[in-house]
Amino acid sequence: MVEKKATVAKKTATKKAAPKKTAVKKTVLALNAENAGFKAGDVYQALAAAEQALSVAEIAKAANISEEETLLGIGWLFKEGKIKDVDNKVVLA
């Protein structure tokens, strides 16, 4: 007599990929005249390209810089009289 072994289908556990944890990078904003001048240039270029009033968040996105860096550049440009505010947005003067 030949006995047949019943093969049991093994269930494979499906693993869901766990979301990757990314380290939050903290950037330190250099508060010096050179960096402020560069950020002012970035802000100015973003405003010139847009040709309209932009909010801080819109400028940051257009210039590809952080909002803190945007504020640094805006401060420089306000001091020089290059920009003005219109309805809580910034536009070239």
Backbone hydrogen bonds, N-H to C=O, Kabsch-Sander energy under -0.5 kcal/mol:
donor,donor_aa,acceptor,acceptor_aa,energy
3,E,1,M,-0.6
5,K,3,E,-0.5
6,A,4,K,-0.5
7,T,5,K,-0.5
8,V,6,A,-0.5
9,A,7,T,-0.6
12,T,10,K,-0.5
13,A,11,K,-0.6
15,K,13,A,-0.6
16,K,14,T,-0.5
22,T,20,K,-0.6
25,K,23,A,-0.6
26,K,24,V,-0.6
27,T,25,K,-0.7
29,L,27,T,-0.6
30,A,28,V,-0.6
31,L,29,L,-0.6
32,N,30,A,-1.2
36,A,32,N,-2.4
37,G,33,A,-2.2
38,F,34,E,-2.0
39,K,35,N,-2.5
40,A,36,A,-2.2
41,G,37,G,-1.9
42,D,38,F,-2.0
43,V,39,K,-2.5
44,Y,40,A,-2.7
45,Q,41,G,-2.5
46,A,42,D,-2.0
47,L,43,V,-2.4
48,A,44,Y,-2.6
49,A,45,Q,-2.3
50,A,46,A,-1.8
51,E,47,L,-2.0
52,Q,47,L,-0.5
54,L,90,V,-2.5
59,I,55,S,-2.4
60,A,56,V,-2.6
61,K,57,A,-2.1
62,A,58,E,-2.5
63,A,59,I,-2.8
64,N,60,A,-0.9
65,I,60,A,-2.0
70,T,66,S,-2.0
71,L,67,E,-2.3
72,L,68,E,-1.8
73,G,69,E,-2.2
74,I,70,T,-2.6
75,G,71,L,-2.3
76,W,72,L,-1.7
77,L,73,G,-2.3
78,F,74,I,-2.7
79,K,75,G,-2.1
80,E,76,W,-1.7
81,G,77,L,-0.7
81,G,78,F,-0.8
82,K,77,L,-2.3
83,I,77,L,-0.8
84,K,91,V,-2.7
86,V,89,K,-2.6
89,K,86,V,-0.9
90,V,54,L,-3.1
91,V,84,K,-2.5
93,A,82,K,-3.2
